[in-house]
Amino acid sequence: MNKADHLRIVPIFTDLSDSDLSRIASNMIPREYEKGKMILLEESEGETFFIITQGAVKVTRLSDDGREVILAILGVGDFFGEMSLLDGSGRSANIVANEDAEVLTLSRRDFLECLETFPKIAIALLEELAVRLRKSDQQIESLSLSDSEQRIGNTLIRLAEELGTIKRGHVTVQNLPYQQDLANMAGTSRETVSRTLKLLEDKQLVKRDSRDITIYNFDAFRQAFS
């Protein structure tokens, strides 16, 4: 796909014409990052907007005791880096390539010009930020109120909603994060993640195939962990 085709699948750009997409794409620069590479560092100055065109990244922060806490996993069509461009503050989190990743980047000046030139982008961006805020609230509630198995279930639901593909009511997530990453997302241990995944398999609620996982009857699974 060319750069404009990649923009076409990003939610905040879907209402733009082909000519407008081509205009924005002409200012975007492709970059590649190997797995484990730090893309953005928390509190660093923000001058760039990113769109993922291949692979996945994880959004992380460090806890007071130095543990990595994974806030989100972002995949193809997702974007990041917009917050510090809007308020001029430092980056709010670290961004690390969770696997080999390719992105398109846009400078702060061009990004802000897009918002001024195309109000539809600004409105769609506000909607996306509201969705992310609600998910953050849900994650905070889950971490503070739920037991570890409940938190792991909620983490799987979040990954399924963000990265999964649905077919006949079942959702499959390919390249599921490693168990330590799942533990960091759920605020628990890798051993608890391993035990919980085995329990879910024994109950025939999920099926694992290497690093892919299928959640059977996703609506019922979501209700069970709500």
C-alpha positions as CSV (number, residue, x, y, z in Angstrom):
1,M,0.0,0.0,0.0
2,N,1.1,3.6,-0.6
3,K,1.1,6.2,2.2
4,A,-2.4,7.4,1.4
5,D,-3.8,3.9,1.5
6,H,-2.4,3.5,5.0
7,L,-4.1,6.7,6.1
8,R,-7.4,5.5,4.7
9,I,-7.6,2.8,7.5
10,V,-6.9,5.3,10.3
11,P,-10.2,6.3,12.0
12,I,-9.4,10.0,12.2
13,F,-8.8,10.2,8.4
14,T,-11.7,8.1,7.1
15,D,-13.9,11.0,6.1
16,L,-11.3,12.7,3.9
17,S,-11.2,12.6,0.1
18,D,-8.5,10.9,-1.8
19,S,-6.9,14.2,-2.8
20,D,-6.8,15.3,0.9
21,L,-5.3,12.0,2.0
22,S,-2.6,12.3,-0.7
23,R,-1.9,15.9,0.4
24,I,-1.4,14.8,4.0
25,A,0.6,11.7,3.0
26,S,3.0,13.7,1.0
27,N,4.3,15.2,4.2
28,M,4.7,11.9,6.0
29,I,8.0,10.1,6.5
30,P,8.3,6.3,6.9
31,R,10.4,4.9,9.6
32,E,11.3,1.4,10.8
33,Y,12.0,0.1,14.3
34,E,13.3,-3.3,15.4
35,K,11.6,-5.3,18.1
36,G,12.5,-3.9,21.5
37,K,13.6,-0.5,20.2
38,M,12.5,2.6,22.2
39,I,10.5,4.9,19.9
40,L,9.4,7.5,22.4
41,L,10.7,8.2,25.9
42,E,8.4,9.5,28.7
43,E,8.8,13.2,29.4
44,S,10.9,13.8,26.2
45,E,9.9,16.7,24.0
46,G,7.2,15.9,21.5
47,E,7.6,16.9,17.9
48,T,6.2,14.0,15.9
49,F,2.9,12.2,15.3
50,F,3.1,8.5,14.5
51,I,0.8,6.1,12.6
52,I,1.5,2.3,12.7
53,T,1.6,0.7,9.3
54,Q,3.1,-2.7,10.3
55,G,3.7,-4.5,13.5
56,A,2.8,-3.4,17.0
57,V,4.0,-1.2,19.8
58,K,3.4,-1.1,23.6
59,V,2.7,2.0,25.6
60,T,4.5,1.7,29.0
61,R,5.4,3.6,32.1
62,L,7.5,2.6,35.1
63,S,6.0,2.1,38.5
64,D,7.5,3.6,41.6
65,D,9.4,0.3,42.3
66,G,10.8,0.2,38.7
67,R,8.4,-2.3,37.2
68,E,7.2,-1.9,33.7
69,V,3.4,-1.2,33.5
70,I,1.9,-1.7,30.0
71,L,-0.9,0.7,29.4
72,A,-1.8,-0.5,25.9
73,I,-0.8,-2.5,22.9
74,L,-1.3,-0.6,19.6
75,G,-1.4,-2.2,16.1
76,V,-1.8,-1.4,12.5
77,G,-4.0,1.7,11.9
78,D,-3.4,3.0,15.4
79,F,-1.7,6.3,16.1
80,F,0.3,7.8,19.0
81,G,2.3,10.9,20.0
82,E,-0.6,13.3,19.6
83,M,-1.0,14.4,23.2
84,S,2.3,16.3,23.6
85,L,1.7,17.9,20.2
86,L,-1.6,19.3,21.4
87,D,-0.5,20.6,24.8
88,G,3.2,21.2,24.3
89,S,4.2,19.1,27.3
90,G,6.6,16.1,27.4
91,R,5.6,12.6,26.3
92,S,3.2,11.0,28.7
93,A,4.6,7.5,28.3
94,N,7.2,5.3,26.7
95,I,6.5,3.7,23.4
96,V,8.5,0.5,22.6
97,A,8.3,-1.7,19.4
98,N,6.6,-4.9,20.6
99,E,7.7,-6.5,17.3
100,D,9.4,-5.2,14.2
101,A,7.3,-2.1,13.3
102,E,6.9,0.4,10.5
103,V,5.3,3.8,11.0
104,L,4.5,7.0,9.2
105,T,5.5,10.2,10.9
106,L,4.2,13.7,10.7
107,S,5.9,16.8,12.1
108,R,4.1,18.8,14.8
109,R,3.7,21.8,12.4
110,D,2.1,19.6,9.7
111,F,-0.1,17.8,12.3
112,L,-1.4,21.0,13.7
113,E,-2.0,22.4,10.2
114,C,-4.1,19.3,9.5
115,L,-6.3,20.0,12.5
116,E,-6.8,23.6,11.3
117,T,-7.4,22.7,7.6
118,F,-9.6,19.7,8.2
119,P,-12.0,20.2,11.1
120,K,-13.3,16.6,10.6
121,I,-9.9,15.3,11.8
122,A,-10.0,17.4,14.9
123,I,-13.5,16.1,15.7
124,A,-12.6,12.5,15.1
125,L,-9.5,13.0,17.2
126,L,-11.6,14.3,20.1
127,E,-13.8,11.2,19.8
128,E,-10.8,8.9,19.8
129,L,-9.3,10.6,22.9
130,A,-12.6,10.2,24.7
131,V,-12.6,6.5,23.9
132,R,-9.1,6.1,25.2
133,L,-9.9,8.1,28.4
134,R,-12.9,5.8,29.1
135,K,-10.7,2.7,28.6
136,S,-8.1,4.2,30.9
137,D,-10.8,4.7,33.6
138,Q,-11.9,1.1,33.1
139,Q,-8.3,-0.1,33.4
140,I,-7.8,1.9,36.6
141,E,-11.0,0.4,38.1
142,S,-10.0,-3.1,37.1
143,L,-6.5,-2.8,38.6
144,S,-7.8,-1.3,41.9
145,L,-10.9,-3.5,42.5
146,S,-10.5,-6.8,40.7
147,D,-8.6,-10.0,41.7
148,S,-5.7,-11.1,39.4
149,E,-7.7,-13.5,37.3
150,Q,-10.4,-10.9,36.7
151,R,-7.7,-8.4,35.6
152,I,-6.2,-11.0,33.2
153,G,-9.7,-11.6,31.7
154,N,-10.2,-7.9,31.3
155,T,-6.8,-7.6,29.7
156,L,-7.7,-10.2,27.1
157,I,-11.0,-8.4,26.4
158,R,-9.1,-5.2,25.9
159,L,-6.7,-6.8,23.5
160,A,-9.5,-8.5,21.6
161,E,-11.3,-5.3,21.2
162,E,-8.2,-3.4,20.0
163,L,-6.4,-6.0,18.0
164,G,-8.7,-9.0,17.4
165,T,-10.7,-10.2,14.4
166,I,-14.2,-11.5,14.9
167,K,-15.8,-14.4,13.1
168,R,-19.1,-16.0,14.0
169,G,-18.9,-14.6,17.5
170,H,-15.4,-15.8,18.2
171,V,-12.5,-13.3,18.4
172,T,-8.9,-14.2,17.5
173,V,-5.9,-12.2,18.5
174,Q,-2.7,-13.0,16.6
175,N,0.7,-12.5,18.1
176,L,-0.7,-12.2,21.6
177,P,1.8,-10.3,23.9
178,Y,4.2,-12.6,25.8
179,Q,3.0,-13.7,29.2
180,Q,5.3,-11.3,31.0
181,D,3.8,-8.4,29.0
182,L,0.3,-9.7,29.8
183,A,1.3,-9.7,33.5
184,N,2.6,-6.1,33.2
185,M,-0.7,-5.1,31.6
186,A,-2.8,-6.8,34.3
187,G,-0.7,-5.8,37.3
188,T,0.1,-9.4,38.3
189,S,2.8,-12.1,37.8
190,R,3.7,-14.2,34.8
191,E,3.0,-17.3,36.8
192,T,-0.6,-16.1,37.5
193,V,-1.0,-15.4,33.8
194,S,0.2,-18.9,32.8
195,R,-2.1,-20.5,35.3
196,T,-5.1,-18.4,34.3
197,L,-4.7,-19.0,30.6
198,K,-4.5,-22.8,31.3
199,L,-7.7,-22.5,33.4
200,L,-9.5,-20.7,30.6
201,E,-8.4,-23.4,28.2
202,D,-9.6,-26.2,30.5
203,K,-13.0,-24.5,30.7
204,Q,-13.0,-24.3,26.8
205,L,-13.4,-20.5,27.0
206,V,-10.3,-19.9,24.9
207,K,-8.0,-21.8,22.5
208,R,-4.3,-21.1,22.1
209,D,-2.2,-21.9,19.1
210,S,1.4,-20.8,19.6
211,R,1.0,-17.0,20.2
212,D,-2.5,-16.8,18.8
213,I,-5.5,-17.0,21.0
214,T,-9.2,-17.4,20.1
215,I,-11.9,-16.4,22.6
216,Y,-15.0,-18.4,22.1
217,N,-18.4,-16.6,22.3
218,F,-16.8,-13.3,22.9
219,D,-20.0,-11.6,24.2
220,A,-20.4,-14.2,26.9
221,F,-16.7,-14.0,27.8
222,R,-17.0,-10.2,28.1
223,Q,-20.1,-10.5,30.3
224,A,-18.4,-13.1,32.6
225,F,-15.6,-10.6,33.4
226,S,-17.6,-7.4,33.5
